[in-house]
Amino acid sequence: MSKTVAAAVIVALIMVAVLWTIFPFDGPAEGGQPAPHAIDQSE
């Protein structure tokens, strides 16, 4: 059973990491703020 729990935790962490990469939870100052990499390109 502990293996199942460990697998579930690993999958959950991976999902959080992927979602964090797609949707950064930094809380952008402006609503229309582009992604960080877009800001770096325009700089």
N, CA, C and O atoms as a CHARMM CRD file, in Angstrom:
* protein
*
  172
    1    1 MET  N      0.84100  -1.20300   0.00000 PROA 1      0.00000
    2    1 MET  CA     0.00000   0.00000   0.00000 PROA 1      0.00000
    3    1 MET  C      0.87400   1.25000   0.00000 PROA 1      0.00000
    4    1 MET  O      0.54200   2.24900  -0.63800 PROA 1      0.00000
    5    2 SER  N      1.98700   1.18700   0.71700 PROA 2      0.00000
    6    2 SER  CA     2.86200   2.36600   0.78900 PROA 2      0.00000
    7    2 SER  C      3.44600   2.69600  -0.58300 PROA 2      0.00000
    8    2 SER  O      3.72000   3.85700  -0.88700 PROA 2      0.00000
    9    3 LYS  N      3.63600   1.65800  -1.41500 PROA 3      0.00000
   10    3 LYS  CA     4.14100   1.91900  -2.76700 PROA 3      0.00000
   11    3 LYS  C      3.11600   2.71900  -3.56200 PROA 3      0.00000
   12    3 LYS  O      3.47500   3.61900  -4.32200 PROA 3      0.00000
   13    4 THR  N      1.83900   2.38900  -3.38500 PROA 4      0.00000
   14    4 THR  CA     0.78200   3.11800  -4.09100 PROA 4      0.00000
   15    4 THR  C      0.74900   4.56800  -3.63900 PROA 4      0.00000
   16    4 THR  O      0.60600   5.47900  -4.45500 PROA 4      0.00000
   17    5 VAL  N      0.88300   4.77800  -2.33700 PROA 5      0.00000
   18    5 VAL  CA     0.88500   6.14500  -1.80600 PROA 5      0.00000
   19    5 VAL  C      2.08600   6.91100  -2.34100 PROA 5      0.00000
   20    5 VAL  O      1.95800   8.06600  -2.74600 PROA 5      0.00000
   21    6 ALA  N      3.24500   6.27900  -2.34300 PROA 6      0.00000
   22    6 ALA  CA     4.45200   6.93500  -2.84500 PROA 6      0.00000
   23    6 ALA  C      4.29700   7.28900  -4.32300 PROA 6      0.00000
   24    6 ALA  O      4.67700   8.38100  -4.74300 PROA 6      0.00000
   25    7 ALA  N      3.74400   6.37500  -5.10400 PROA 7      0.00000
   26    7 ALA  CA     3.53600   6.64000  -6.52500 PROA 7      0.00000
   27    7 ALA  C      2.56500   7.80300  -6.71500 PROA 7      0.00000
   28    7 ALA  O      2.77300   8.65200  -7.58100 PROA 7      0.00000
   29    8 ALA  N      1.50700   7.84400  -5.90800 PROA 8      0.00000
   30    8 ALA  CA     0.53200   8.92700  -6.01400 PROA 8      0.00000
   31    8 ALA  C      1.17800  10.26800  -5.67600 PROA 8      0.00000
   32    8 ALA  O      0.90800  11.27300  -6.33300 PROA 8      0.00000
   33    9 VAL  N      2.02900  10.28200  -4.65300 PROA 9      0.00000
   34    9 VAL  CA     2.71200  11.52100  -4.26500 PROA 9      0.00000
   35    9 VAL  C      3.64200  11.98600  -5.38000 PROA 9      0.00000
   36    9 VAL  O      3.68900  13.17600  -5.69400 PROA 9      0.00000
   37   10 ILE  N      4.38000  11.05600  -5.97900 PROA 10     0.00000
   38   10 ILE  CA     5.30400  11.41300  -7.06100 PROA 10     0.00000
   39   10 ILE  C      4.53000  11.98300  -8.25000 PROA 10     0.00000
   40   10 ILE  O      4.92000  13.00300  -8.81900 PROA 10     0.00000
   41   11 VAL  N      3.43500  11.32300  -8.62000 PROA 11     0.00000
   42   11 VAL  CA     2.62500  11.80200  -9.73900 PROA 11     0.00000
   43   11 VAL  C      2.06800  13.18600  -9.42700 PROA 11     0.00000
   44   11 VAL  O      2.06200  14.06200 -10.29200 PROA 11     0.00000
   45   12 ALA  N      1.60200  13.38700  -8.19600 PROA 12     0.00000
   46   12 ALA  CA     1.05700  14.68800  -7.80900 PROA 12     0.00000
   47   12 ALA  C      2.13200  15.76500  -7.90400 PROA 12     0.00000
   48   12 ALA  O      1.86400  16.86300  -8.39200 PROA 12     0.00000
   49   13 LEU  N      3.34100  15.46500  -7.44600 PROA 13     0.00000
   50   13 LEU  CA     4.43100  16.44800  -7.51100 PROA 13     0.00000
   51   13 LEU  C      4.77200  16.78200  -8.95800 PROA 13     0.00000
   52   13 LEU  O      5.01800  17.94300  -9.28600 PROA 13     0.00000
   53   14 ILE  N      4.78800  15.77400  -9.82400 PROA 14     0.00000
   54   14 ILE  CA     5.07700  16.01900 -11.24200 PROA 14     0.00000
   55   14 ILE  C      3.99000  16.89800 -11.85400 PROA 14     0.00000
   56   14 ILE  O      4.29000  17.83000 -12.59900 PROA 14     0.00000
   57   15 MET  N      2.72600  16.60500 -11.54100 PROA 15     0.00000
   58   15 MET  CA     1.62400  17.40400 -12.08200 PROA 15     0.00000
   59   15 MET  C      1.73500  18.84500 -11.62000 PROA 15     0.00000
   60   15 MET  O      1.53700  19.76600 -12.41200 PROA 15     0.00000
   61   16 VAL  N      2.05300  19.05500 -10.33300 PROA 16     0.00000
   62   16 VAL  CA     2.21100  20.41300  -9.80800 PROA 16     0.00000
   63   16 VAL  C      3.35900  21.12100 -10.51700 PROA 16     0.00000
   64   16 VAL  O      3.24300  22.29200 -10.87900 PROA 16     0.00000
   65   17 ALA  N      4.46700  20.41100 -10.71300 PROA 17     0.00000
   66   17 ALA  CA     5.62200  21.01600 -11.38600 PROA 17     0.00000
   67   17 ALA  C      5.27300  21.41000 -12.81600 PROA 17     0.00000
   68   17 ALA  O      5.65400  22.48700 -13.27400 PROA 17     0.00000
   69   18 VAL  N      4.55200  20.54400 -13.52400 PROA 18     0.00000
   70   18 VAL  CA     4.16600  20.85100 -14.91000 PROA 18     0.00000
   71   18 VAL  C      3.21400  22.03700 -14.94000 PROA 18     0.00000
   72   18 VAL  O      3.38700  22.95700 -15.73900 PROA 18     0.00000
   73   19 LEU  N      2.20400  22.01600 -14.06600 PROA 19     0.00000
   74   19 LEU  CA     1.25200  23.12700 -14.03300 PROA 19     0.00000
   75   19 LEU  C      1.96000  24.41600 -13.65100 PROA 19     0.00000
   76   19 LEU  O      1.64700  25.47500 -14.19400 PROA 19     0.00000
   77   20 TRP  N      2.91800  24.34200 -12.71900 PROA 20     0.00000
   78   20 TRP  CA     3.65500  25.52900 -12.28900 PROA 20     0.00000
   79   20 TRP  C      4.45000  26.10000 -13.45600 PROA 20     0.00000
   80   20 TRP  O      4.58500  27.31600 -13.58600 PROA 20     0.00000
   81   21 THR  N      4.98000  25.21300 -14.31000 PROA 21     0.00000
   82   21 THR  CA     5.74200  25.66600 -15.48200 PROA 21     0.00000
   83   21 THR  C      4.81700  26.34100 -16.48800 PROA 21     0.00000
   84   21 THR  O      5.17100  27.36200 -17.07900 PROA 21     0.00000
   85   22 ILE  N      3.61900  25.76100 -16.68100 PROA 22     0.00000
   86   22 ILE  CA     2.69000  26.32000 -17.66700 PROA 22     0.00000
   87   22 ILE  C      2.03000  27.57800 -17.11200 PROA 22     0.00000
   88   22 ILE  O      1.94300  28.59300 -17.80300 PROA 22     0.00000
   89   23 PHE  N      1.56700  27.51300 -15.87300 PROA 23     0.00000
   90   23 PHE  CA     0.87900  28.65000 -15.25500 PROA 23     0.00000
   91   23 PHE  C      1.64400  29.07900 -14.00900 PROA 23     0.00000
   92   23 PHE  O      1.34600  28.59100 -12.91900 PROA 23     0.00000
   93   24 PRO  N      2.62500  29.98100 -14.13400 PROA 24     0.00000
   94   24 PRO  CA     3.39200  30.42300 -12.95900 PROA 24     0.00000
   95   24 PRO  C      2.46800  31.03000 -11.90800 PROA 24     0.00000
   96   24 PRO  O      1.62600  31.86800 -12.23100 PROA 24     0.00000
   97   25 PHE  N      2.62100  30.61100 -10.65100 PROA 25     0.00000
   98   25 PHE  CA     1.77300  31.10000  -9.56700 PROA 25     0.00000
   99   25 PHE  C      2.43100  32.26900  -8.83500 PROA 25     0.00000
  100   25 PHE  O      2.16800  32.49400  -7.65400 PROA 25     0.00000
  101   26 ASP  N      3.29200  33.01600  -9.54400 PROA 26     0.00000
  102   26 ASP  CA     3.97200  34.14300  -8.90800 PROA 26     0.00000
  103   26 ASP  C      3.00300  35.29000  -8.63000 PROA 26     0.00000
  104   26 ASP  O      3.30000  36.17000  -7.82200 PROA 26     0.00000
  105   27 GLY  N      1.84200  35.28500  -9.29900 PROA 27     0.00000
  106   27 GLY  CA     0.89400  36.37700  -9.12400 PROA 27     0.00000
  107   27 GLY  C      1.34000  37.59500  -9.90900 PROA 27     0.00000
  108   27 GLY  O      1.91200  38.52200  -9.33400 PROA 27     0.00000
  109   28 PRO  N      1.08900  37.61500 -11.22500 PROA 28     0.00000
  110   28 PRO  CA     1.51800  38.74800 -12.05400 PROA 28     0.00000
  111   28 PRO  C      0.88500  40.04700 -11.58700 PROA 28     0.00000
  112   28 PRO  O     -0.26900  40.06000 -11.15700 PROA 28     0.00000
  113   29 ALA  N      1.63900  41.14400 -11.66900 PROA 29     0.00000
  114   29 ALA  CA     1.15400  42.44300 -11.20200 PROA 29     0.00000
  115   29 ALA  C     -0.03300  42.89100 -12.04900 PROA 29     0.00000
  116   29 ALA  O     -1.05300  43.32400 -11.51300 PROA 29     0.00000
  117   30 GLU  N      0.10100  42.78600 -13.38200 PROA 30     0.00000
  118   30 GLU  CA    -0.98800  43.19300 -14.26700 PROA 30     0.00000
  119   30 GLU  C     -1.69300  41.95900 -14.81800 PROA 30     0.00000
  120   30 GLU  O     -1.08400  40.90000 -14.96600 PROA 30     0.00000
  121   31 GLY  N     -2.97800  42.10400 -15.11900 PROA 31     0.00000
  122   31 GLY  CA    -3.73700  40.97200 -15.62600 PROA 31     0.00000
  123   31 GLY  C     -3.25100  40.54200 -17.00200 PROA 31     0.00000
  124   31 GLY  O     -3.25100  39.35000 -17.30800 PROA 31     0.00000
  125   32 GLY  N     -2.83600  41.49400 -17.83900 PROA 32     0.00000
  126   32 GLY  CA    -2.40700  41.17300 -19.19300 PROA 32     0.00000
  127   32 GLY  C     -0.92400  40.92300 -19.30600 PROA 32     0.00000
  128   32 GLY  O     -0.35200  41.06000 -20.38700 PROA 32     0.00000
  129   33 GLN  N     -0.29300  40.56100 -18.20800 PROA 33     0.00000
  130   33 GLN  CA     1.15700  40.34700 -18.19300 PROA 33     0.00000
  131   33 GLN  C      1.51500  39.10500 -19.02000 PROA 33     0.00000
  132   33 GLN  O      0.96700  38.03100 -18.77400 PROA 33     0.00000
  133   34 PRO  N      2.41100  39.23100 -19.98100 PROA 34     0.00000
  134   34 PRO  CA     2.82400  38.04900 -20.74200 PROA 34     0.00000
  135   34 PRO  C      3.70600  37.12700 -19.90800 PROA 34     0.00000
  136   34 PRO  O      4.08500  37.46300 -18.78600 PROA 34     0.00000
  137   35 ALA  N      4.02600  35.96900 -20.46400 PROA 35     0.00000
  138   35 ALA  CA     4.86900  35.01900 -19.74600 PROA 35     0.00000
  139   35 ALA  C      6.26300  35.60200 -19.54400 PROA 35     0.00000
  140   35 ALA  O      6.69300  36.45500 -20.32100 PROA 35     0.00000
  141   36 PRO  N      6.98500  35.14600 -18.49400 PROA 36     0.00000
  142   36 PRO  CA     8.32900  35.68200 -18.20700 PROA 36     0.00000
  143   36 PRO  C      9.25800  35.60800 -19.41000 PROA 36     0.00000
  144   36 PRO  O     10.02200  36.54400 -19.64600 PROA 36     0.00000
  145   37 HSD  N      9.21400  34.50900 -20.18600 PROA 37     0.00000
  146   37 HSD  CA    10.12900  34.40700 -21.32600 PROA 37     0.00000
  147   37 HSD  C      9.77200  35.43400 -22.39400 PROA 37     0.00000
  148   37 HSD  O     10.65300  35.90200 -23.11600 PROA 37     0.00000
  149   38 ALA  N      8.50200  35.79000 -22.50300 PROA 38     0.00000
  150   38 ALA  CA     8.10300  36.81000 -23.47300 PROA 38     0.00000
  151   38 ALA  C      8.64800  38.17400 -23.04500 PROA 38     0.00000
  152   38 ALA  O      9.06100  38.97800 -23.88100 PROA 38     0.00000
  153   39 ILE  N      8.64300  38.42200 -21.73000 PROA 39     0.00000
  154   39 ILE  CA     9.17700  39.69000 -21.21800 PROA 39     0.00000
  155   39 ILE  C     10.67400  39.76600 -21.51800 PROA 39     0.00000
  156   39 ILE  O     11.17500  40.81600 -21.92000 PROA 39     0.00000
  157   40 ASP  N     11.38400  38.65900 -21.32400 PROA 40     0.00000
  158   40 ASP  CA    12.82600  38.64600 -21.56300 PROA 40     0.00000
  159   40 ASP  C     13.14100  38.91100 -23.03700 PROA 40     0.00000
  160   40 ASP  O     14.12300  39.58600 -23.34300 PROA 40     0.00000
  161   41 GLN  N     12.32900  38.39400 -23.94400 PROA 41     0.00000
  162   41 GLN  CA    12.58100  38.59300 -25.37000 PROA 41     0.00000
  163   41 GLN  C     12.38500  40.05300 -25.75600 PROA 41     0.00000
  164   41 GLN  O     13.15000  40.58300 -26.56200 PROA 41     0.00000
  165   42 SER  N     11.37400  40.71100 -25.19400 PROA 42     0.00000
  166   42 SER  CA    11.07500  42.09100 -25.59000 PROA 42     0.00000
  167   42 SER  C     12.02600  43.08000 -24.92300 PROA 42     0.00000
  168   42 SER  O     12.06900  44.25200 -25.29900 PROA 42     0.00000
  169   43 GLU  N     12.79000  42.61400 -23.93300 PROA 43     0.00000
  170   43 GLU  CA    13.66400  43.53700 -23.19300 PROA 43     0.00000
  171   43 GLU  C     14.89700  43.89700 -23.99300 PROA 43     0.00000
  172   43 GLU  O     15.73700  44.66300 -23.52100 PROA 43     0.00000
